C-alpha cells in the first residue's frame, strides 16, 4: 500500500462524543480514492462507483493526523478497483475497498488506456 494523502482532524470535524464524524471520514476517503485512481490510471475524470464494507476501526480525535493508503489495484475496462485504509499513528482506523470509473467528456464510461 502506498501513502496518497493526509488530513488533520479539526474541531469542526468532530461530533458530540469528540470523535470524527463518519461522513467527514468518508469525504476524505473519497478524495484520496480519486487522487489514487487518477494517478494510477492517468485518467483525468474518475468518479466513485462503489465502496465495499466500510469499517470504522478506531475513533479519530481532534489533532490526529489521518494518513490514507491505497493498494492492490485492478484495472478493468473502464473501472479501477483497490483497497484503501486510513491510519493514525500507525494504527488502522478505517478500511474499505472501492471502485472508480473513468468518464469521457460527455460523462459516459470510457475505456482506460493501459499504458
Z-matrix of the N, CA and C atoms (Angstrom, degrees):
N
C 1 1.459
C 2 1.531 1 107.67
N 3 1.313 2 115.21 1 142.39
C 4 1.462 3 119.20 2 179.23
C 5 1.525 4 110.97 3 -118.35
N 6 1.329 5 114.62 4 145.29
C 7 1.460 6 119.70 5 179.41
C 8 1.523 7 109.40 6 -69.94
N 9 1.340 8 115.22 7 135.25
C 10 1.456 9 121.31 8 -177.92
C 11 1.522 10 111.30 9 -109.65
N 12 1.326 11 117.52 10 -47.37
C 13 1.460 12 121.51 11 -176.15
C 14 1.529 13 109.68 12 -163.25
N 15 1.316 14 116.61 13 176.40
C 16 1.472 15 122.50 14 178.00
C 17 1.523 16 109.68 15 -141.62
N 18 1.322 17 115.85 16 156.41
C 19 1.463 18 123.51 17 172.04
C 20 1.518 19 107.90 18 -139.14
N 21 1.335 20 116.03 19 152.09
C 22 1.461 21 120.16 20 173.81
C 23 1.525 22 107.90 21 -106.62
N 24 1.319 23 116.50 22 135.87
C 25 1.465 24 121.47 23 179.14
C 26 1.528 25 108.51 24 -78.05
N 27 1.325 26 115.79 25 120.52
C 28 1.462 27 122.21 26 -179.10
C 29 1.527 28 110.19 27 -107.89
N 30 1.297 29 116.29 28 166.07
C 31 1.468 30 122.10 29 -179.85
C 32 1.521 31 111.36 30 -54.05
N 33 1.335 32 117.32 31 -39.34
C 34 1.468 33 120.67 32 -178.47
C 35 1.529 34 112.57 33 -67.05
N 36 1.346 35 117.94 34 -12.91
C 37 1.457 36 122.58 35 -176.25
C 38 1.524 37 113.65 36 -93.60
N 39 1.331 38 117.80 37 -4.36
C 40 1.467 39 119.73 38 -172.71
C 41 1.521 40 112.44 39 -105.07
N 42 1.330 41 114.48 40 161.09
C 43 1.457 42 122.15 41 178.75
C 44 1.512 43 112.25 42 -103.70
N 45 1.300 44 115.95 43 -167.61
C 46 1.453 45 124.27 44 -175.05
C 47 1.531 46 113.03 45 -55.97
N 48 1.312 47 118.14 46 -37.38
C 49 1.461 48 121.49 47 -175.89
C 50 1.531 49 113.37 48 -92.01
N 51 1.336 50 116.76 49 11.35
C 52 1.456 51 120.68 50 175.98
C 53 1.515 52 115.01 51 80.46
N 54 1.325 53 116.71 52 14.44
C 55 1.462 54 121.41 53 178.79
C 56 1.524 55 110.64 54 -108.31
N 57 1.321 56 115.74 55 153.22
C 58 1.458 57 121.80 56 175.09
C 59 1.528 58 109.96 57 -57.26
N 60 1.335 59 116.55 58 132.65
C 61 1.461 60 121.18 59 174.74
C 62 1.530 61 109.09 60 -60.49
N 63 1.329 62 117.14 61 137.03
C 64 1.458 63 121.12 62 177.42
C 65 1.513 64 112.25 63 -59.47
N 66 1.326 65 117.11 64 -37.05
C 67 1.460 66 120.91 65 -179.98
C 68 1.515 67 112.87 66 -65.84
N 69 1.325 68 116.90 67 -33.65
C 70 1.472 69 120.91 68 176.00
C 71 1.527 70 108.82 69 -67.06
N 72 1.333 71 116.40 70 -44.81
C 73 1.472 72 119.63 71 177.91
C 74 1.529 73 110.09 72 -58.77
N 75 1.327 74 117.05 73 -44.00
C 76 1.462 75 119.96 74 -179.79
C 77 1.524 76 111.94 75 -63.07
N 78 1.329 77 117.38 76 -37.32
C 79 1.472 78 120.50 77 176.81
C 80 1.528 79 110.14 78 -64.27
N 81 1.332 80 116.98 79 -42.73
C 82 1.459 81 120.77 80 178.24
C 83 1.531 82 110.64 81 -63.56
N 84 1.335 83 116.40 82 -42.95
C 85 1.464 84 121.57 83 179.61
C 86 1.524 85 110.00 84 -62.42
N 87 1.327 86 117.03 85 -43.01
C 88 1.461 87 121.54 86 -179.67
C 89 1.527 88 110.68 87 -61.68
N 90 1.320 89 116.27 88 -42.23
C 91 1.468 90 120.25 89 178.55
C 92 1.534 91 110.97 90 -65.62
N 93 1.330 92 117.20 91 -45.84
C 94 1.464 93 120.94 92 178.73
C 95 1.530 94 110.65 93 -61.45
N 96 1.320 95 116.41 94 -40.39
C 97 1.469 96 120.97 95 178.67
C 98 1.525 97 110.64 96 -62.12
N 99 1.321 98 116.72 97 -43.24
C 100 1.462 99 120.65 98 178.91
C 101 1.519 100 111.87 99 -62.63
N 102 1.323 101 116.70 100 -43.04
C 103 1.471 102 121.08 101 178.87
C 104 1.525 103 110.00 102 -60.97
N 105 1.327 104 116.12 103 -48.47
C 106 1.461 105 120.62 104 -178.54
C 107 1.526 106 111.31 105 -61.92
N 108 1.330 107 116.83 106 -46.61
C 109 1.473 108 120.91 107 -178.96
C 110 1.520 109 111.37 108 -61.30
N 111 1.327 110 117.31 109 -42.49
C 112 1.466 111 120.16 110 -179.79
C 113 1.532 112 110.90 111 -66.56
N 114 1.336 113 116.78 112 -41.64
C 115 1.460 114 119.84 113 179.79
C 116 1.522 115 111.77 114 -65.48
N 117 1.324 116 117.30 115 -42.11
C 118 1.462 117 120.81 116 -175.18
C 119 1.526 118 113.21 117 -77.12
N 120 1.309 119 117.91 118 -31.15
C 121 1.473 120 120.05 119 -177.59
C 122 1.520 121 112.67 120 -98.10
N 123 1.330 122 117.33 121 -20.76
C 124 1.457 123 120.42 122 -174.94
C 125 1.518 124 112.96 123 78.71
N 126 1.324 125 116.94 124 5.26
C 127 1.466 126 122.02 125 179.73
C 128 1.522 127 109.96 126 -85.25
N 129 1.330 128 116.90 127 137.98
C 130 1.466 129 121.50 128 -179.95
C 131 1.520 130 112.82 129 -82.37
N 132 1.320 131 116.97 130 -29.50
C 133 1.464 132 120.92 131 -174.15
C 134 1.522 133 109.89 132 -119.09
N 135 1.325 134 115.12 133 100.35
C 136 1.464 135 122.39 134 178.14
C 137 1.527 136 107.84 135 -122.70
N 138 1.320 137 116.43 136 135.37
C 139 1.464 138 120.55 137 177.56
C 140 1.526 139 109.29 138 -125.19
N 141 1.308 140 115.18 139 151.40
C 142 1.454 141 120.87 140 -179.22
C 143 1.517 142 110.38 141 -73.83
N 144 1.325 143 115.99 142 127.54
C 145 1.464 144 121.84 143 174.83
C 146 1.522 145 110.07 144 -96.62
N 147 1.346 146 116.15 145 -44.79
C 148 1.460 147 118.88 146 -176.02
C 149 1.522 148 111.76 147 -159.06
N 150 1.318 149 113.45 148 153.71
C 151 1.456 150 122.79 149 165.17
C 152 1.511 151 106.07 150 -116.62
N 153 1.326 152 117.28 151 144.62
C 154 1.458 153 121.56 152 174.89
C 155 1.515 154 109.59 153 -81.61
N 156 1.323 155 115.59 154 -155.57
C 157 1.461 156 120.01 155 177.73
C 158 1.526 157 108.69 156 -59.24
N 159 1.320 158 115.93 157 129.10
C 160 1.459 159 122.88 158 -178.93
C 161 1.525 160 108.16 159 -99.41
N 162 1.336 161 116.34 160 122.26
C 163 1.460 162 120.51 161 -179.32
C 164 1.520 163 110.49 162 -117.28
N 165 1.338 164 115.39 163 114.62
C 166 1.459 165 121.64 164 173.08
C 167 1.519 166 105.62 165 -91.78
N 168 1.324 167 117.31 166 101.31
C 169 1.459 168 122.02 167 -169.49
C 170 1.532 169 113.80 168 -85.04
N 171 1.313 170 117.51 169 -36.67
C 172 1.468 171 122.70 170 -177.99
C 173 1.523 172 108.52 171 -144.98
N 174 1.338 173 118.47 172 148.81
C 175 1.463 174 119.69 173 177.61
C 176 1.527 175 111.58 174 -69.64
N 177 1.323 176 114.98 175 148.70
C 178 1.462 177 122.64 176 175.29
C 179 1.521 178 106.67 177 -108.85
N 180 1.326 179 116.77 178 134.50
C 181 1.460 180 122.88 179 -175.05
C 182 1.531 181 111.08 180 -114.13
N 183 1.331 182 115.14 181 163.60
C 184 1.461 183 120.71 182 177.09
C 185 1.530 184 109.32 183 -55.45
N 186 1.318 185 115.49 184 133.12
C 187 1.455 186 121.81 185 179.72
C 188 1.518 187 114.21 186 93.83
N 189 1.331 188 117.10 187 -15.13
C 190 1.465 189 119.50 188 177.78
C 191 1.521 190 109.99 189 -68.56
N 192 1.317 191 115.89 190 138.38
C 193 1.463 192 121.60 191 173.28
C 194 1.522 193 106.47 192 -97.35
N 195 1.325 194 115.35 193 118.83
C 196 1.465 195 122.12 194 -177.74
C 197 1.522 196 108.07 195 -99.73
N 198 1.333 197 116.01 196 120.39
C 199 1.454 198 121.69 197 179.25
C 200 1.527 199 108.99 198 -105.45
N 201 1.325 200 116.04 199 138.57
C 202 1.462 201 121.63 200 -176.89
C 203 1.524 202 110.24 201 -110.75
N 204 1.323 203 114.66 202 129.53
C 205 1.463 204 122.59 203 -178.78
C 206 1.529 205 109.39 204 -122.39
N 207 1.332 206 115.42 205 140.35
C 208 1.464 207 121.42 206 178.98
C 209 1.513 208 109.26 207 -130.92
N 210 1.340 209 115.75 208 152.86
C 211 1.455 210 120.41 209 177.28
C 212 1.509 211 112.68 210 -176.16
N 213 1.313 212 115.33 211 -177.09
C 214 1.470 213 123.38 212 -179.66
C 215 1.521 214 111.78 213 59.71
N 216 1.330 215 116.35 214 41.46
C 217 1.455 216 121.28 215 -177.31
C 218 1.522 217 113.69 216 -71.48
N 219 1.327 218 114.63 217 143.87
C 220 1.459 219 122.19 218 177.15
C 221 1.528 220 108.11 219 -134.64
N 222 1.326 221 116.18 220 120.18
C 223 1.456 222 120.98 221 179.67
C 224 1.519 223 109.18 222 -89.84
N 225 1.337 224 116.03 223 128.57
C 226 1.457 225 121.90 224 172.94
C 227 1.516 226 108.34 225 -101.45
N 228 1.323 227 116.92 226 -160.75
C 229 1.457 228 120.55 227 178.68
C 230 1.526 229 111.11 228 -63.76
N 231 1.335 230 116.23 229 -55.72
C 232 1.468 231 120.75 230 179.58
C 233 1.528 232 111.74 231 -121.95
N 234 1.330 233 117.03 232 3.34
C 235 1.462 234 120.61 233 -175.23
C 236 1.525 235 112.18 234 -120.90
N 237 1.325 236 114.06 235 161.47
C 238 1.449 237 122.52 236 176.41
C 239 1.523 238 107.13 237 -137.05
N 240 1.333 239 117.07 238 120.97
C 241 1.468 240 122.79 239 -178.16
C 242 1.522 241 109.71 240 -115.41
N 243 1.328 242 116.45 241 146.26
C 244 1.467 243 120.60 242 -178.42
C 245 1.519 244 110.42 243 -166.92
N 246 1.331 245 114.63 244 169.04
C 247 1.464 246 122.55 245 175.84
C 248 1.515 247 108.61 246 -93.07
N 249 1.329 248 115.32 247 149.64
C 250 1.464 249 120.90 248 176.66
C 251 1.529 250 108.66 249 -142.01
N 252 1.331 251 115.04 250 140.58
C 253 1.466 252 119.08 251 176.83
C 254 1.511 253 109.41 252 -141.25
N 255 1.335 254 114.61 253 157.05
C 256 1.460 255 122.56 254 175.98
C 257 1.523 256 107.48 255 -114.86
N 258 1.330 257 115.29 256 138.29
C 259 1.466 258 121.56 257 -174.69
C 260 1.524 259 109.45 258 -131.11
N 261 1.342 260 116.30 259 137.21
C 262 1.462 261 122.76 260 173.12
C 263 1.527 262 107.25 261 -124.78
N 264 1.315 263 116.39 262 122.32
C 265 1.467 264 121.74 263 179.29
C 266 1.533 265 112.24 264 50.33
N 267 1.332 266 116.52 265 41.63
C 268 1.456 267 121.21 266 177.47
C 269 1.517 268 115.32 267 80.32
N 270 1.323 269 117.41 268 2.16
C 271 1.465 270 121.56 269 -178.68
C 272 1.530 271 109.50 270 -109.50
N 273 1.336 272 116.28 271 128.57
C 274 1.469 273 120.52 272 176.98
C 275 1.524 274 109.36 273 -66.82
N 276 1.333 275 116.51 274 124.35
C 277 1.465 276 120.83 275 179.51
C 278 1.527 277 111.98 276 -112.22
N 279 1.327 278 117.31 277 -12.96
C 280 1.462 279 121.56 278 -176.68
C 281 1.522 280 108.21 279 -159.49
N 282 1.345 281 116.38 280 145.33
C 283 1.465 282 119.56 281 173.32
C 284 1.519 283 110.92 282 -154.82
N 285 1.317 284 114.59 283 151.89
C 286 1.457 285 122.52 284 174.46
C 287 1.528 286 108.02 285 -167.15
N 288 1.310 287 115.91 286 177.44
C 289 1.454 288 121.40 287 168.64
C 290 1.518 289 106.25 288 -122.98
N 291 1.320 290 116.53 289 158.14
C 292 1.460 291 118.45 290 -176.34
C 293 1.520 292 111.11 291 -149.58
N 294 1.322 293 114.45 292 164.70
C 295 1.457 294 122.40 293 176.34
C 296 1.511 295 108.20 294 -133.70
N 297 1.326 296 115.24 295 130.32
C 298 1.461 297 121.38 296 174.67
C 299 1.524 298 108.17 297 -117.71
N 300 1.325 299 116.17 298 154.62
C 301 1.458 300 122.23 299 -177.04
C 302 1.528 301 109.15 300 -121.83
N 303 1.341 302 115.67 301 138.02
C 304 1.461 303 122.02 302 176.03
C 305 1.530 304 108.95 303 -80.63
N 306 1.337 305 116.46 304 137.17
C 307 1.456 306 121.43 305 179.18
C 308 1.521 307 110.95 306 -118.44
N 309 1.332 308 114.84 307 149.43
C 310 1.467 309 119.70 308 174.09
C 311 1.525 310 109.28 309 -86.50
N 312 1.326 311 116.75 310 -175.26
C 313 1.469 312 121.12 311 -176.58
C 314 1.526 313 113.21 312 -66.75
N 315 1.331 314 116.69 313 -15.49
C 316 1.469 315 121.54 314 177.88
C 317 1.527 316 112.13 315 -95.73
N 318 1.323 317 116.72 316 1.11
C 319 1.466 318 120.53 317 179.95
C 320 1.515 319 113.99 318 83.09
N 321 1.322 320 117.73 319 17.09
C 322 1.467 321 122.45 320 178.37
C 323 1.533 322 109.74 321 -102.01
N 324 1.328 323 116.51 322 148.21
C 325 1.472 324 118.25 323 176.54
C 326 1.522 325 111.30 324 -55.56
N 327 1.315 326 115.42 325 140.74
C 328 1.470 327 120.57 326 179.35
C 329 1.519 328 109.58 327 -130.97
N 330 1.319 329 115.70 328 157.21
C 331 1.445 330 121.63 329 178.16
C 332 1.528 331 110.14 330 -67.91
N 333 1.324 332 115.74 331 134.21
C 334 1.462 333 120.57 332 176.77
C 335 1.516 334 107.65 333 -81.47
N 336 1.320 335 116.04 334 127.08
C 337 1.453 336 122.68 335 179.12
C 338 1.525 337 108.27 336 -77.55
N 339 1.331 338 116.57 337 104.60
C 340 1.469 339 120.86 338 -178.92
C 341 1.520 340 108.76 339 -86.65
N 342 1.310 341 115.30 340 101.13
C 343 1.467 342 122.06 341 -175.92
C 344 1.497 343 112.73 342 -68.91
